[in-house]
Amino acid sequence: MRYGFLFIALSIILSILGYVICRGWQALPSQGLWRQLYAGLSILLFLLFLAALLFGQKMAVSVASVVSFAGNTYFVVLIYLLLSFLLVDAVRLVNAFVHFAPAGMFNFRYWWMLGSLVVIAIALVVGNYQFNHPETVMFNLQTDKPRQHKELKIVAVSDIHLGFSIDKKKLQEYVKMINSQHPDIVLIAGDVSDRSVEPIIRQNMKEDLLQIKAPLGVFAINGNHEFYAEQPGATAEYLRQSGIHVLIDSVSMIDKAFYIIGRDDRTNEHRKSLAALVNGLNPTLPKIVLDHQPLHLEEAEQNGIDLQISGHTHNGQFFPGNLLVKSMYELAHGYLKKGHTHYYVSSGLGIWGPQYRIGSQSEIVVIKLRY
């Protein structure tokens, strides 16, 4: 089934590549080598995209970073050129019936393509800036349980995707951002690793993760990407060695004052139910649940959860992905309250694949929770 999915996905991507090369070839002038240069560069960059996707974990980190950046950048360009050329074809189809451009469409297609490339270039510059300058989202929340007259400062992050794209230098920036907030506790809602643990080990990211400072500890859960590692539990074991408490379908009482409940990712079809995890807990103490994928939000409300923190969606990462995830999830990004339960779905601190945030924003979340 896995190889069947890969075959279908690759067939779709290759069809898109062929369509984009064909339409670009038709739009460019036949004089000179513009068509050949366009087609050759498209194929080269697409091969870099595949090389990073299939073999990046085995490359030297410095090489993989460059190959990944170039290939993933082209992937974004490919998607936007696809949308642009589809729009042109729609105009051509209308013109076939209405004949508003009787002299032909060549000039229109040529200038439209050039204009599209300019717009895409601007979007990439802005998107890379958005990725490299995460914003800090701040909330003041209060539980509805009997109050202990305490305040907890939480720094929550998700989807860091450590590896060869999000490398050691970027992790050091993230650790500084987290520590600058002076949190009481740090909660990581899954996808700490991108896929393989190998590039994380090779860059000795343990020494950087150990620098995260929070008196009540650093807690993390599995995301779906933790299941892509070489061995089951490989990422969790490395995080534990790095001073991070990994909660996999388990509960930790903190300071005898509240609970952190860490759910395994939905990839594990046999993960425990939330009802099983909260069974036997003190109902008067606040409960914070980490659940990577924000599906079935009603479960937290039904089980007396005060705060759920999730990630996974990246808020679509780049347009029009943000529109897609909004149609897929009740809460694709941001804050929501249902009953007595607060929810926050983070767009993520790191990124998977292309280092661009177009229509989304990298972020860390700071929550002051009074209870």
C-alpha positions in Angstrom: 0.0 0.0 0.0 2.9 2.4 0.9 4.6 1.8 -2.5 1.3 2.2 -4.3 0.7 5.6 -2.7 4.3 6.7 -3.6 3.7 5.6 -7.2 0.5 7.6 -7.4 2.0 10.6 -5.8 5.0 10.6 -8.0 2.8 10.1 -11.1 0.8 13.2 -10.2 3.9 15.3 -9.5 5.5 14.2 -12.8 2.3 15.1 -14.6 2.3 18.6 -13.0 6.0 19.0 -14.0 5.2 18.0 -17.6 2.3 20.4 -17.8 4.2 23.3 -16.4 7.2 22.7 -18.7 4.9 22.4 -21.7 3.0 25.6 -21.0 6.1 27.5 -20.2 7.8 26.3 -23.4 4.7 27.5 -25.4 4.7 30.9 -23.7 8.4 31.6 -24.3 9.7 32.9 -27.7 11.3 30.3 -30.0 14.2 32.6 -30.8 17.3 32.0 -28.7 17.7 29.3 -26.0 15.0 30.5 -23.6 12.8 27.5 -24.0 15.7 25.0 -23.6 17.0 26.9 -20.6 13.6 26.9 -19.0 13.0 23.2 -19.5 16.5 22.2 -18.5 16.5 24.3 -15.3 13.0 22.9 -14.4 14.2 19.3 -14.7 17.4 20.0 -12.8 15.7 21.6 -9.9 13.0 18.9 -9.8 15.7 16.3 -9.6 17.2 18.2 -6.7 13.8 18.1 -5.0 13.7 14.3 -5.4 17.3 13.9 -4.3 16.6 15.7 -1.0 13.4 13.9 -0.5 14.8 10.4 -1.1 18.4 10.6 -0.2 18.8 13.8 2.0 19.2 11.8 5.2 22.3 10.1 3.9 24.0 13.2 2.5 26.4 15.4 4.4 24.2 18.0 6.3 25.8 21.0 4.5 25.1 19.4 1.1 21.6 18.2 2.0 20.7 21.7 3.3 21.6 23.3 -0.1 20.0 20.6 -2.2 16.9 20.7 -0.1 16.6 24.5 -0.2 17.0 24.6 -4.0 14.7 21.7 -4.7 12.0 22.7 -2.2 12.0 26.3 -3.5 11.4 24.9 -7.0 8.5 22.8 -5.6 6.8 26.1 -4.4 7.5 27.7 -7.8 6.1 24.6 -9.6 2.8 24.8 -7.6 2.4 28.5 -8.3 3.2 28.1 -12.0 0.7 25.3 -12.2 -2.0 27.6 -10.8 -0.9 30.4 -13.1 -1.0 28.3 -16.2 -4.3 26.7 -15.3 -5.8 30.2 -15.1 -4.4 31.1 -18.5 -5.9 27.9 -19.9 -9.2 28.9 -18.4 -8.9 32.3 -20.2 -8.0 30.6 -23.5 -11.0 28.4 -23.1 -13.3 31.3 -22.7 -11.6 33.1 -25.6 -12.4 30.1 -27.8 -16.1 30.8 -27.4 -16.2 34.6 -26.9 -13.3 35.6 -29.1 -12.2 38.6 -27.1 -8.6 38.1 -28.3 -8.9 37.3 -32.0 -5.3 38.0 -32.8 -4.2 35.0 -30.7 -2.9 34.5 -27.1 0.8 34.3 -27.5 1.6 37.8 -26.2 -0.8 37.4 -23.4 0.7 34.0 -22.3 4.3 35.4 -22.5 3.6 38.5 -20.4 1.4 36.6 -18.0 4.2 34.1 -17.4 6.8 36.9 -16.8 4.4 38.7 -14.5 3.7 35.5 -12.6 7.4 34.8 -12.1 7.9 38.3 -10.7 5.0 37.9 -8.3 6.3 34.4 -7.3 9.7 35.8 -6.6 8.3 38.5 -4.3 6.1 35.9 -2.5 9.2 33.8 -1.9 11.2 36.7 -0.4 8.3 37.6 1.9 7.6 34.0 2.7 11.2 33.3 3.6 11.2 36.3 5.9 8.0 35.1 7.6 9.7 31.7 8.2 12.9 33.2 9.6 11.2 35.7 11.9 8.8 33.7 14.0 6.2 35.8 15.9 5.4 35.4 19.6 1.7 34.8 20.2 0.6 35.6 23.8 -2.6 34.6 25.7 -3.9 35.1 29.2 -6.2 32.2 30.1 -8.0 31.0 33.2 -9.4 27.6 34.1 -13.0 27.2 35.3 -11.9 24.9 38.1 -11.6 25.9 41.8 -8.7 28.3 41.8 -5.3 27.6 43.5 -4.5 31.3 43.0 -1.5 30.4 40.9 -0.2 31.4 37.4 1.7 29.1 35.0 3.7 30.5 32.2 3.8 28.1 29.3 5.9 28.3 26.2 4.3 26.0 23.6 5.9 25.1 20.3 5.2 22.4 17.7 6.5 21.1 14.3 10.1 22.0 14.7 11.2 19.4 12.2 14.8 19.1 13.1 17.1 17.6 10.5 19.2 18.9 7.7 16.7 21.6 6.7 16.1 22.9 10.2 19.7 22.5 11.3 21.7 23.1 14.5 22.1 26.8 13.9 18.3 27.2 13.5 17.7 25.2 16.6 20.0 27.5 18.6 17.9 30.4 17.5 14.8 28.6 18.6 16.3 27.8 22.0 17.2 31.4 22.6 13.6 32.5 21.6 12.1 30.0 24.1 14.5 30.9 26.9 13.9 34.6 26.4 10.3 34.1 27.6 11.5 32.7 30.9 8.9 30.0 30.9 7.8 27.9 33.9 7.3 24.9 31.6 7.9 24.2 27.9 5.4 22.0 25.9 6.3 20.6 22.5 3.3 19.3 20.6 5.0 16.8 18.3 7.1 16.7 15.1 10.3 17.6 16.9 12.2 15.6 14.2 11.6 15.9 10.4 12.1 12.2 9.6 15.5 10.6 10.4 17.3 10.9 13.7 20.7 10.6 12.0 21.2 14.3 11.0 20.1 15.3 14.5 22.7 13.0 16.1 25.4 14.0 13.6 24.9 17.7 14.5 24.9 16.9 18.2 21.6 18.8 18.8 21.4 17.2 22.2 23.7 19.9 23.6 21.3 22.6 22.3 18.1 20.9 23.5 19.7 20.6 27.0 20.0 24.4 27.1 16.2 24.9 27.2 15.5 26.3 30.6 12.2 25.7 32.4 12.0 25.0 36.2 9.0 22.7 35.8 10.5 20.8 32.8 10.3 20.4 29.1 7.7 17.9 27.8 7.1 16.6 24.3 4.9 14.1 22.5 5.1 12.2 19.2 3.9 13.7 16.0 3.3 11.8 12.8 6.9 12.6 11.7 8.3 10.7 14.7 7.0 7.6 13.1 9.2 8.1 10.0 12.4 7.6 12.0 14.7 4.6 11.5 13.4 2.7 14.5 10.2 3.1 16.5 10.9 5.3 19.5 14.3 6.5 18.2 13.3 10.2 18.4 11.7 9.8 21.8 14.9 8.1 23.1 17.1 10.9 21.8 14.8 13.5 23.3 14.9 11.8 26.7 18.7 11.8 26.5 18.4 15.6 25.8 16.6 16.3 29.1 13.1 16.3 27.6 10.2 14.3 29.2 8.5 12.4 26.4 4.9 11.5 27.2 3.5 8.7 25.0 0.0 7.9 26.1 1.0 8.9 29.6 0.3 11.5 32.3 2.6 13.5 34.5 1.5 15.4 37.6 3.5 18.6 37.9 4.3 20.3 41.3 1.2 18.5 42.8 -0.8 21.2 41.1 -1.8 20.1 37.6 -1.5 17.4 35.0 0.2 17.2 31.7 -1.3 14.5 29.5 0.6 13.4 26.4 -1.2 11.5 23.7 0.6 9.4 21.1 0.0 10.5 17.6 -3.0 9.2 15.6 -0.6 7.3 13.4 -0.7 4.8 16.2 -4.1 3.2 15.6 -3.9 1.6 19.0 -3.2 4.6 21.1 -5.1 5.0 24.3 -8.3 7.0 24.4 -8.3 10.3 26.2 -11.0 8.9 28.6 -8.6 6.1 29.6 -5.8 8.6 30.2 -7.8 10.8 32.5 -9.4 8.0 34.4 -8.6 8.2 38.1 -7.1 11.7 37.9 -8.0 14.3 40.5 -11.0 16.1 38.9 -10.2 19.4 40.8 -6.7 19.8 39.3 -6.2 21.4 35.9 -5.5 19.1 33.0 -3.4 20.1 30.0 -3.3 17.7 27.0 -0.8 17.6 24.2 -2.3 16.0 21.0 -0.4 16.6 17.8 -3.3 16.4 15.3 -6.3 18.6 16.1 -9.1 16.2 15.2 -12.2 15.4 17.3 -11.8 18.4 19.6 -15.0 17.4 21.4 -13.0 14.6 23.2 -11.1 17.1 25.3 -14.3 18.9 26.2 -16.1 15.7 27.1 -13.2 14.6 29.3 -12.8 17.7 31.4 -9.6 19.0 29.8 -8.8 22.6 30.6 -6.3 23.3 27.8 -5.4 21.4 24.6 -2.3 22.3 22.6 -1.9 20.9 19.1 0.0 21.5 15.9 0.4 19.5 12.7 -1.4 21.8 10.3 1.3 24.4 9.8 -1.7 26.6 8.9 -1.2 25.3 5.4 2.4 26.6 5.3 2.0 28.4 2.0 -1.1 29.6 0.1 -3.4 28.1 -0.9 -2.6 25.4 1.7 -4.0 27.6 4.4 -7.4 27.5 2.7 -7.2 23.7 2.3 -6.5 23.1 6.0 -9.3 25.4 7.1 -11.7 23.2 5.2 -10.2 20.1 6.8 -10.2 21.0 10.5 -12.6 22.6 12.9 -9.7 24.6 14.2 -6.7 24.7 11.7 -4.9 27.5 13.5 -5.3 29.7 16.5 -7.5 29.8 19.6 -10.9 28.4 20.4 -13.0 27.7 23.5 -15.6 25.0 23.6 -17.4 24.6 26.9 -14.8 24.8 29.6 -11.9 23.8 27.4 -9.4 26.1 25.8 -7.7 25.0 22.5 -4.7 26.3 20.7 -3.5 24.9 17.4 0.0 26.3 16.5 1.1 26.9 13.0 4.5 25.6 14.0 7.9 27.0 14.8 9.9 25.1 12.1 8.7 23.9 8.8 8.5 20.8 6.6 10.1 21.1 3.2 10.1 24.6 1.6 11.4 27.3 4.0 8.6 29.7 3.1 5.5 31.0 5.0 3.1 32.5 2.4 -0.2 33.2 4.1 1.0 31.7 7.4 3.6 32.6 10.0 6.1 30.6 12.1 5.4 31.1 15.8 6.0 30.3 19.4 3.0 30.5 21.8 3.2 32.0 25.3 0.3 31.2 27.6 -0.2 32.6 31.1 -2.7 30.2 32.6 -4.3 31.1 35.9 -5.8 28.3 37.9 
